[in-house]
Amino acid sequence: MKIKNFLKLAVTKERKDALHIAEAGLEAIDTQKIIQSKIKLQKNALVINKKVFSLKGIKNIYVVAIGKCAGEASLALEKVLGKKIKAGIALDVKTAKGLKIIKSLSGSHPFPSQKNIIGSLAIVNLIKNLSYDDLVLFVISGGGSTLLCLPRSKVRTSSDSVNPNFHYRGQEETLIVQKLMDSGATISEINTVRKHLSIARGGYLAKYAFPAKSIVLIFSDVIDNDLQFIASGPTVKDTTTVRQALKILDRYNVKTVCAIEDCGLVETPKSDEFFKNVSNQIFVSSEVALKAMSAAAKKLGYKVKICATCLKGEAREVGAKIASEINRAKPKTILLYGGETTVNVKNSQGKGGRNMELVLGAMLRLQKNSLILSLASDGVDNTDLAGALCDKITSEK
């Protein structure tokens, strides 16, 4: 089972049912299973989600997988495509074991490091000299933005106190993003800046792969599935500009933490030509998990309402609101929510993530016979735990 402590937690029927429903959602987005079920290799074609991509004239197939499911995706693709794969790279937060053709590289998350730069550069070197008769199969998933750290290292030479021999090794981006967050920048503003901090984001991978054909399987972890912001859109034409990013830096006085000119911002590729051979597809999203959870709940005899697929807001406040909605719901009703909340950290000594915070926000308002469960689909809620649940048992404790 995906939920490792299922038996330990399932001490009541209500808990058991809630955990079964959550398990169904996790199974529905299992990386290896979904790739092996939705991708088929035919004689001269690749069938993805019932869509046929001709392989006529294609001499080489390359795989580039990036993000927290890169290793699992690469293992599955090797099973499906086998020796059809010429070469590939899986850049993940952990090293993948068992790969035979695709090379596994690991990087740090949630903050970039030199390992991320090395991994990103390896990807660029793999795809930058391809031809029209090559095909790149990209897999883009959560965590990809941090992993795709490849800065333009232009050292500031002005007569300030900055070390002129300073080289960007990833910590610069951490300082910039942290400053933006501390200054109250919106998520949209932060994402805009991030795309202009790396020459592997904001459409750059599509540019490097051109003129090869690119099929991009996107595992979305972004509200509204906005392609430009999933892993900072490495294969998608970016509509933001470096001028906009600079205005954001000026607005929040961020340049004071930078040791390189204009914080190393770079313009993203704007020519349509680089994207004409690219097919970006949402392969997995929260909607897939929610539909599976809905089916599982109905099978257990519950009435189901999918309340939100784009849930957002301060986690504690969202939790309180959901608790009120649970309290108003009729008996034997399951309310389902998908999305991404945020946590305003005032004390860095605390533990846990947005899911635990959401459940805590609901706990004091939740009626005695109700239950709430919140979890991260990647199994990481800023700890080695995936999330939390609350019911009358936890409330009494």
DOBA-35379 format. One record per residue (C-alpha): chain; residue in three letters; z, x, y; residue number from 1. Coordinates in Angstrom, 1 decimal. Example, Ala and Ser with C-alpha at 12.3 -4.5 7.8 and 13.67 -1.06 7.14 Angstrom:
REM DOBA-35379
(rec A ALA (7.8 12.3 -4.5) 1)
(rec A SER (7.1 13.7 -1.1) 2)
//
This chain:
REM DOBA-35379
(rec A MET (0.0 0.0 0.0) 1)
(rec A LYS (-0.5 1.1 3.6) 2)
(rec A ILE (3.0 0.1 4.6) 3)
(rec A LYS (5.0 2.7 2.7) 4)
(rec A ASN (8.4 1.0 3.1) 5)
(rec A PHE (7.1 -2.5 2.3) 6)
(rec A LEU (9.6 -3.1 -0.6) 7)
(rec A LYS (12.6 -1.9 1.4) 8)
(rec A LEU (11.8 -4.2 4.3) 9)
(rec A ALA (10.6 -7.3 2.3) 10)
(rec A VAL (14.1 -8.7 1.7) 11)
(rec A THR (13.3 -12.3 2.8) 12)
(rec A LYS (10.3 -14.5 2.2) 13)
(rec A GLU (9.5 -14.5 5.9) 14)
(rec A ARG (9.5 -10.7 6.0) 15)
(rec A LYS (7.4 -10.5 2.9) 16)
(rec A ASP (4.8 -12.8 4.3) 17)
(rec A ALA (4.7 -11.0 7.6) 18)
(rec A LEU (4.3 -7.6 5.9) 19)
(rec A HIS (1.5 -9.0 3.6) 20)
(rec A ILE (-0.4 -10.3 6.6) 21)
(rec A ALA (0.0 -6.9 8.4) 22)
(rec A GLU (-1.1 -5.1 5.3) 23)
(rec A ALA (-4.3 -7.3 5.1) 24)
(rec A GLY (-5.1 -6.2 8.6) 25)
(rec A LEU (-4.7 -2.5 7.8) 26)
(rec A GLU (-6.7 -2.8 4.6) 27)
(rec A ALA (-9.6 -4.4 6.5) 28)
(rec A ILE (-9.9 -1.4 8.8) 29)
(rec A ASP (-9.4 1.3 6.1) 30)
(rec A THR (-11.8 4.0 7.1) 31)
(rec A GLN (-13.0 5.1 3.7) 32)
(rec A LYS (-13.3 1.6 2.3) 33)
(rec A ILE (-15.2 0.1 5.2) 34)
(rec A ILE (-17.7 3.0 5.4) 35)
(rec A GLN (-18.4 2.9 1.6) 36)
(rec A SER (-18.8 -0.9 1.8) 37)
(rec A LYS (-20.9 -1.1 4.9) 38)
(rec A ILE (-23.1 1.9 4.6) 39)
(rec A LYS (-25.8 2.1 1.9) 40)
(rec A LEU (-28.4 4.8 1.3) 41)
(rec A GLN (-31.8 3.5 0.1) 42)
(rec A LYS (-34.8 5.5 -0.7) 43)
(rec A ASN (-36.2 5.9 2.8) 44)
(rec A ALA (-33.6 4.1 4.8) 45)
(rec A LEU (-29.9 4.0 5.8) 46)
(rec A VAL (-28.4 0.5 5.9) 47)
(rec A ILE (-25.5 0.1 8.2) 48)
(rec A ASN (-23.8 -3.3 8.7) 49)
(rec A LYS (-27.0 -4.8 7.2) 50)
(rec A LYS (-29.1 -3.1 9.9) 51)
(rec A VAL (-31.9 -0.9 8.5) 52)
(rec A PHE (-32.5 2.6 9.9) 53)
(rec A SER (-35.6 4.2 8.6) 54)
(rec A LEU (-35.3 7.8 7.4) 55)
(rec A LYS (-39.1 8.4 7.3) 56)
(rec A GLY (-39.9 11.7 9.0) 57)
(rec A ILE (-36.2 12.7 9.0) 58)
(rec A LYS (-35.8 16.2 7.5) 59)
(rec A ASN (-32.1 16.8 8.1) 60)
(rec A ILE (-29.0 14.6 8.5) 61)
(rec A TYR (-25.9 16.0 10.3) 62)
(rec A VAL (-22.5 14.4 10.5) 63)
(rec A VAL (-20.2 14.7 13.5) 64)
(rec A ALA (-16.9 12.9 13.2) 65)
(rec A ILE (-14.3 12.9 16.0) 66)
(rec A GLY (-10.8 11.4 16.2) 67)
(rec A LYS (-7.9 10.3 14.1) 68)
(rec A CYS (-10.1 8.9 11.3) 69)
(rec A ALA (-12.7 11.8 11.4) 70)
(rec A GLY (-11.5 13.4 8.1) 71)
(rec A GLU (-11.3 10.1 6.2) 72)
(rec A ALA (-14.7 9.1 7.5) 73)
(rec A SER (-16.3 12.4 6.5) 74)
(rec A LEU (-14.9 12.1 3.0) 75)
(rec A ALA (-16.5 8.6 2.7) 76)
(rec A LEU (-19.8 9.7 4.2) 77)
(rec A GLU (-20.0 12.6 1.7) 78)
(rec A LYS (-19.6 10.1 -1.1) 79)
(rec A VAL (-22.3 7.8 0.3) 80)
(rec A LEU (-24.8 10.4 1.5) 81)
(rec A GLY (-24.0 13.3 -0.8) 82)
(rec A LYS (-26.5 16.2 -0.5) 83)
(rec A LYS (-28.5 14.3 2.1) 84)
(rec A ILE (-26.1 15.8 4.6) 85)
(rec A LYS (-27.3 19.2 5.9) 86)
(rec A ALA (-24.1 20.1 7.7) 87)
(rec A GLY (-21.3 18.5 9.7) 88)
(rec A ILE (-18.0 18.9 11.5) 89)
(rec A ALA (-14.9 16.6 11.3) 90)
(rec A LEU (-12.6 17.2 14.3) 91)
(rec A ASP (-9.4 15.4 13.6) 92)
(rec A VAL (-5.7 15.7 14.5) 93)
(rec A LYS (-5.1 17.0 10.9) 94)
(rec A THR (-7.2 19.1 8.5) 95)
(rec A ALA (-9.1 17.0 5.9) 96)
(rec A LYS (-8.9 18.2 2.3) 97)
(rec A GLY (-11.6 17.7 -0.2) 98)
(rec A LEU (-14.7 18.0 2.0) 99)
(rec A LYS (-17.6 19.9 0.4) 100)
(rec A ILE (-20.3 19.9 3.0) 101)
(rec A ILE (-18.7 18.8 6.3) 102)
(rec A LYS (-16.4 21.4 7.9) 103)
(rec A SER (-12.9 20.2 8.8) 104)
(rec A LEU (-11.4 21.3 12.1) 105)
(rec A SER (-8.1 20.2 13.6) 106)
(rec A GLY (-7.0 19.9 17.2) 107)
(rec A SER (-3.8 18.8 19.0) 108)
(rec A HIS (-3.0 15.3 20.3) 109)
(rec A PRO (-1.9 13.7 22.6) 110)
(rec A PHE (-2.3 16.8 24.7) 111)
(rec A PRO (-5.3 19.2 24.4) 112)
(rec A SER (-5.0 22.8 23.4) 113)
(rec A GLN (-7.2 25.8 22.7) 114)
(rec A LYS (-7.9 24.4 19.2) 115)
(rec A ASN (-9.5 21.4 20.8) 116)
(rec A ILE (-11.8 23.6 22.9) 117)
(rec A ILE (-12.8 25.6 19.8) 118)
(rec A GLY (-13.5 22.4 17.8) 119)
(rec A SER (-15.5 20.9 20.7) 120)
(rec A LEU (-17.6 24.0 21.1) 121)
(rec A ALA (-18.3 24.1 17.4) 122)
(rec A ILE (-19.7 20.6 17.6) 123)
(rec A VAL (-21.9 21.5 20.6) 124)
(rec A ASN (-23.2 24.6 18.8) 125)
(rec A LEU (-24.1 22.5 15.7) 126)
(rec A ILE (-26.2 19.9 17.6) 127)
(rec A LYS (-27.6 21.6 20.6) 128)
(rec A ASN (-30.8 22.9 19.0) 129)
(rec A LEU (-31.9 20.0 16.9) 130)
(rec A SER (-35.4 18.5 16.8) 131)
(rec A TYR (-37.1 15.1 16.7) 132)
(rec A ASP (-37.0 15.1 12.9) 133)
(rec A ASP (-33.2 15.5 12.7) 134)
(rec A LEU (-30.6 12.7 12.6) 135)
(rec A VAL (-27.0 13.0 13.7) 136)
(rec A LEU (-24.6 10.4 12.3) 137)
(rec A PHE (-21.6 10.3 14.7) 138)
(rec A VAL (-18.2 8.8 14.0) 139)
(rec A ILE (-16.1 8.2 17.1) 140)
(rec A SER (-12.5 7.1 16.9) 141)
(rec A GLY (-9.2 7.0 18.6) 142)
(rec A GLY (-7.8 10.3 19.8) 143)
(rec A GLY (-11.4 11.6 20.3) 144)
(rec A SER (-11.0 11.9 24.1) 145)
(rec A THR (-8.2 14.5 23.8) 146)
(rec A LEU (-9.9 16.3 21.0) 147)
(rec A LEU (-13.2 16.6 23.0) 148)
(rec A CYS (-11.7 19.0 25.5) 149)
(rec A LEU (-14.4 21.4 26.7) 150)
(rec A PRO (-13.8 22.3 30.4) 151)
(rec A ARG (-16.1 23.9 32.8) 152)
(rec A SER (-14.1 27.1 33.5) 153)
(rec A LYS (-14.8 27.9 37.1) 154)
(rec A VAL (-11.9 30.0 38.3) 155)
(rec A ARG (-10.8 29.5 41.9) 156)
(rec A THR (-11.2 32.6 44.0) 157)
(rec A SER (-9.5 31.5 47.2) 158)
(rec A SER (-6.7 33.6 48.6) 159)
(rec A ASP (-3.8 31.4 47.3) 160)
(rec A SER (-1.1 32.2 44.8) 161)
(rec A VAL (-3.1 31.1 41.8) 162)
(rec A ASN (-3.8 33.9 39.2) 163)
(rec A PRO (-7.5 34.7 39.7) 164)
(rec A ASN (-7.7 35.6 36.0) 165)
(rec A PHE (-6.5 32.1 35.0) 166)
(rec A HIS (-8.6 30.5 32.2) 167)
(rec A TYR (-8.4 26.8 31.4) 168)
(rec A ARG (-6.9 26.4 27.9) 169)
(rec A GLY (-6.2 22.6 27.9) 170)
(rec A GLN (-2.9 22.6 29.7) 171)
(rec A GLU (-4.7 22.0 33.0) 172)
(rec A GLU (-5.9 18.6 31.8) 173)
(rec A THR (-2.4 17.7 30.8) 174)
(rec A LEU (-1.1 18.5 34.2) 175)
(rec A ILE (-3.9 16.5 35.9) 176)
(rec A VAL (-3.4 13.4 33.7) 177)
(rec A GLN (0.4 13.6 33.9) 178)
(rec A LYS (0.2 13.8 37.7) 179)
(rec A LEU (-2.1 10.8 37.9) 180)
(rec A MET (0.3 8.8 35.6) 181)
(rec A ASP (3.4 9.8 37.6) 182)
(rec A SER (1.6 8.8 40.8) 183)
(rec A GLY (0.8 5.3 39.6) 184)
(rec A ALA (-2.9 5.7 39.0) 185)
(rec A THR (-4.5 2.8 37.0) 186)
(rec A ILE (-5.8 3.3 33.4) 187)
(rec A SER (-9.3 2.9 34.8) 188)
(rec A GLU (-8.8 5.6 37.3) 189)
(rec A ILE (-7.3 8.0 34.7) 190)
(rec A ASN (-10.2 7.3 32.3) 191)
(rec A THR (-12.7 8.0 35.0) 192)
(rec A VAL (-11.2 11.4 35.8) 193)
(rec A ARG (-10.9 12.3 32.1) 194)
(rec A LYS (-14.6 11.8 31.5) 195)
(rec A HIS (-15.3 14.4 34.3) 196)
(rec A LEU (-12.9 17.0 32.9) 197)
(rec A SER (-15.0 17.9 29.9) 198)
(rec A ILE (-18.6 18.8 29.1) 199)
(rec A ALA (-18.2 17.0 25.7) 200)
(rec A ARG (-17.4 13.6 27.1) 201)
(rec A GLY (-19.2 11.0 29.2) 202)
(rec A GLY (-22.5 11.2 27.4) 203)
(rec A TYR (-22.6 15.0 26.9) 204)
(rec A LEU (-22.8 14.9 23.1) 205)
(rec A ALA (-25.9 12.6 23.3) 206)
(rec A LYS (-27.5 15.1 25.7) 207)
(rec A TYR (-26.8 18.1 23.4) 208)
(rec A ALA (-28.2 16.2 20.3) 209)
(rec A PHE (-31.4 15.1 22.1) 210)
(rec A PRO (-34.2 14.9 21.0) 211)
(rec A ALA (-32.7 14.2 17.6) 212)
(rec A LYS (-32.0 10.6 16.7) 213)
(rec A SER (-28.3 9.6 16.9) 214)
(rec A ILE (-26.5 6.8 15.1) 215)
(rec A VAL (-23.0 6.3 16.4) 216)
(rec A LEU (-20.3 4.5 14.4) 217)
(rec A ILE (-17.5 3.6 16.8) 218)
(rec A PHE (-14.0 2.8 15.7) 219)
(rec A SER (-12.8 1.1 18.8) 220)
(rec A ASP (-9.2 1.4 20.1) 221)
(rec A VAL (-10.1 0.2 23.6) 222)
(rec A ILE (-9.5 -3.2 25.1) 223)
(rec A ASP (-12.8 -5.1 25.4) 224)
(rec A ASN (-14.5 -2.4 23.3) 225)
(rec A ASP (-16.0 -0.8 26.5) 226)
(rec A LEU (-18.2 1.9 25.0) 227)
(rec A GLN (-17.8 4.2 28.0) 228)
(rec A PHE (-14.1 4.5 27.5) 229)
(rec A ILE (-13.8 4.8 23.7) 230)
(rec A ALA (-13.0 8.5 23.3) 231)
(rec A SER (-14.4 8.9 26.8) 232)
(rec A GLY (-17.9 7.8 25.7) 233)
(rec A PRO (-19.4 11.1 24.4) 234)
(rec A THR (-22.6 9.4 23.4) 235)
(rec A VAL (-22.8 6.7 26.1) 236)
(rec A LYS (-24.4 6.9 29.5) 237)
(rec A ASP (-21.6 7.1 32.1) 238)
(rec A THR (-21.8 4.9 35.2) 239)
(rec A THR (-19.0 6.7 37.0) 240)
(rec A THR (-19.6 9.8 39.1) 241)
(rec A VAL (-17.8 13.1 39.9) 242)
(rec A ARG (-17.5 11.9 43.5) 243)
(rec A GLN (-15.5 8.9 42.4) 244)
(rec A ALA (-13.3 11.2 40.3) 245)
(rec A LEU (-12.7 13.5 43.3) 246)
(rec A LYS (-11.7 10.5 45.4) 247)
(rec A ILE (-9.1 9.6 42.8) 248)
(rec A LEU (-7.7 13.1 42.8) 249)
(rec A ASP (-7.5 13.1 46.6) 250)
(rec A ARG (-5.9 9.6 46.6) 251)
(rec A TYR (-3.0 10.8 44.4) 252)
(rec A ASN (-2.9 14.4 45.8) 253)
(rec A VAL (-3.6 15.8 42.3) 254)
(rec A LYS (-5.4 18.9 43.4) 255)
(rec A THR (-2.1 20.6 44.1) 256)
(rec A VAL (-1.5 21.1 40.3) 257)
(rec A CYS (-5.0 22.5 39.7) 258)
(rec A ALA (-5.7 26.2 39.3) 259)
(rec A ILE (-9.5 25.8 39.3) 260)
(rec A GLU (-11.9 24.5 42.0) 261)
(rec A ASP (-12.0 20.7 42.2) 262)
(rec A CYS (-9.8 20.6 39.1) 263)
(rec A GLY (-12.8 21.6 37.0) 264)
(rec A LEU (-14.6 18.2 37.5) 265)
(rec A VAL (-18.2 18.1 36.3) 266)
(rec A GLU (-20.9 15.5 36.7) 267)
(rec A THR (-21.8 13.5 33.6) 268)
(rec A PRO (-25.5 13.3 32.3) 269)
(rec A LYS (-27.4 10.6 34.2) 270)
(rec A SER (-30.9 10.8 32.8) 271)
(rec A ASP (-31.9 7.9 30.6) 272)
(rec A GLU (-34.0 10.2 28.5) 273)
(rec A PHE (-30.9 11.7 26.8) 274)
(rec A PHE (-29.9 8.2 25.5) 275)
(rec A LYS (-33.2 6.8 24.4) 276)
(rec A ASN (-32.7 7.9 20.8) 277)
(rec A VAL (-29.1 6.8 20.5) 278)
(rec A SER (-27.8 3.7 18.7) 279)
(rec A ASN (-24.2 3.1 19.6) 280)
(rec A GLN (-22.5 0.5 17.3) 281)
(rec A ILE (-19.0 -0.9 17.3) 282)
(rec A PHE (-18.2 -0.4 13.6) 283)
(rec A VAL (-14.5 -1.3 13.6) 284)
(rec A SER (-12.3 -3.1 16.2) 285)
(rec A SER (-9.1 -5.0 16.5) 286)
(rec A GLU (-11.0 -8.2 15.9) 287)
(rec A VAL (-11.8 -7.1 12.3) 288)
(rec A ALA (-8.1 -6.6 11.6) 289)
(rec A LEU (-7.2 -9.9 13.3) 290)
(rec A LYS (-9.7 -11.9 11.2) 291)
(rec A ALA (-8.4 -10.4 8.0) 292)
(rec A MET (-4.8 -11.2 9.0) 293)
(rec A SER (-5.8 -14.7 9.9) 294)
(rec A ALA (-7.3 -15.2 6.5) 295)
(rec A ALA (-4.3 -13.8 4.7) 296)
(rec A ALA (-1.9 -16.0 6.7) 297)
(rec A LYS (-3.9 -19.1 5.9) 298)
(rec A LYS (-3.9 -18.2 2.2) 299)
(rec A LEU (-0.1 -18.1 2.4) 300)
(rec A GLY (0.0 -21.6 3.9) 301)
(rec A TYR (0.4 -20.9 7.6) 302)
(rec A LYS (-1.3 -22.4 10.6) 303)
(rec A VAL (-2.8 -19.5 12.6) 304)
(rec A LYS (-3.6 -19.0 16.2) 305)
(rec A ILE (-5.3 -15.8 17.5) 306)
(rec A CYS (-3.7 -15.7 20.9) 307)
(rec A ALA (-5.2 -12.5 22.3) 308)
(rec A THR (-7.6 -9.7 21.4) 309)
(rec A CYS (-7.2 -7.8 24.6) 310)
(rec A LEU (-3.4 -7.8 25.1) 311)
(rec A LYS (-2.2 -5.5 27.8) 312)
(rec A GLY (0.7 -5.0 30.2) 313)
(rec A GLU (4.2 -3.4 30.2) 314)
(rec A ALA (5.3 -3.5 26.5) 315)
(rec A ARG (8.8 -4.8 27.2) 316)
(rec A GLU (7.5 -7.6 29.4) 317)
(rec A VAL (4.8 -8.5 27.0) 318)
(rec A GLY (7.3 -8.7 24.2) 319)
(rec A ALA (9.5 -11.1 26.2) 320)
(rec A LYS (6.4 -13.3 26.9) 321)
(rec A ILE (5.4 -13.3 23.2) 322)
(rec A ALA (8.9 -14.2 22.2) 323)
(rec A SER (8.7 -17.3 24.4) 324)
(rec A GLU (5.4 -18.3 22.9) 325)
(rec A ILE (6.8 -17.8 19.4) 326)
(rec A ASN (9.8 -20.0 20.3) 327)
(rec A ARG (7.4 -22.8 21.5) 328)
(rec A ALA (5.2 -22.6 18.4) 329)
(rec A LYS (5.5 -25.2 15.6) 330)
(rec A PRO (7.1 -24.3 12.3) 331)
(rec A LYS (4.9 -22.4 9.7) 332)
(rec A THR (2.7 -21.0 12.5) 333)
(rec A ILE (1.5 -17.4 12.8) 334)
(rec A LEU (0.6 -16.1 16.3) 335)
(rec A LEU (-1.7 -13.0 16.2) 336)
(rec A TYR (-2.3 -10.6 19.1) 337)
(rec A GLY (-4.4 -7.4 19.4) 338)
(rec A GLY (-4.6 -5.0 22.2) 339)
(rec A GLU (-2.8 -2.1 23.8) 340)
(rec A THR (0.3 -2.3 26.0) 341)
(rec A THR (1.8 0.5 28.1) 342)
(rec A VAL (5.3 1.9 28.5) 343)
(rec A ASN (6.7 3.0 31.9) 344)
(rec A VAL (8.9 6.0 30.8) 345)
(rec A LYS (11.9 6.5 33.0) 346)
(rec A ASN (14.0 8.4 30.5) 347)
(rec A SER (12.0 11.0 28.4) 348)
(rec A GLN (14.9 11.4 26.0) 349)
(rec A GLY (14.1 8.1 24.2) 350)
(rec A LYS (12.2 7.8 20.9) 351)
(rec A GLY (9.5 5.4 19.8) 352)
(rec A GLY (6.4 4.0 21.3) 353)
(rec A ARG (4.8 0.8 22.7) 354)
(rec A ASN (5.2 -1.2 19.6) 355)
(rec A MET (8.9 -0.6 19.2) 356)
(rec A GLU (9.3 -1.3 23.0) 357)
(rec A LEU (7.5 -4.6 22.6) 358)
(rec A VAL (9.8 -5.7 19.8) 359)
(rec A LEU (12.9 -4.7 21.7) 360)
(rec A GLY (11.6 -6.7 24.7) 361)
(rec A ALA (11.3 -9.8 22.4) 362)
(rec A MET (14.5 -9.3 20.5) 363)
(rec A LEU (16.9 -10.9 23.0) 364)
(rec A ARG (14.7 -13.9 23.6) 365)
(rec A LEU (13.7 -14.6 20.0) 366)
(rec A GLN (15.1 -17.7 18.3) 367)
(rec A LYS (17.2 -17.2 15.2) 368)
(rec A ASN (14.7 -18.3 12.6) 369)
(rec A SER (11.7 -16.5 14.1) 370)
(rec A LEU (10.2 -13.1 13.4) 371)
(rec A ILE (8.1 -10.6 15.3) 372)
(rec A LEU (6.2 -7.6 14.0) 373)
(rec A SER (4.3 -5.1 16.0) 374)
(rec A LEU (2.5 -2.0 14.7) 375)
(rec A ALA (0.0 0.7 15.6) 376)
(rec A SER (-3.2 0.4 13.6) 377)
(rec A ASP (-3.3 4.2 13.2) 378)
(rec A GLY (0.3 4.3 11.8) 379)
(rec A VAL (1.7 6.3 14.7) 380)
(rec A ASP (3.9 4.7 17.3) 381)
(rec A ASN (4.8 7.9 19.1) 382)
(rec A THR (6.9 8.8 16.0) 383)
(rec A ASP (6.3 9.0 12.3) 384)
(rec A LEU (6.8 5.3 12.2) 385)
(rec A ALA (4.1 2.7 12.8) 386)
(rec A GLY (6.1 0.1 14.7) 387)
(rec A ALA (9.0 -2.3 14.2) 388)
(rec A LEU (9.9 -5.9 13.2) 389)
(rec A CYS (12.7 -8.1 14.4) 390)
(rec A ASP (14.2 -11.2 12.8) 391)
(rec A LYS (17.7 -12.8 12.3) 392)
(rec A ILE (18.7 -9.8 10.2) 393)
(rec A THR (18.0 -7.2 12.8) 394)
(rec A SER (19.4 -9.4 15.6) 395)
(rec A GLU (22.7 -9.7 13.8) 396)
(rec A LYS (22.9 -5.9 13.4) 397)
//
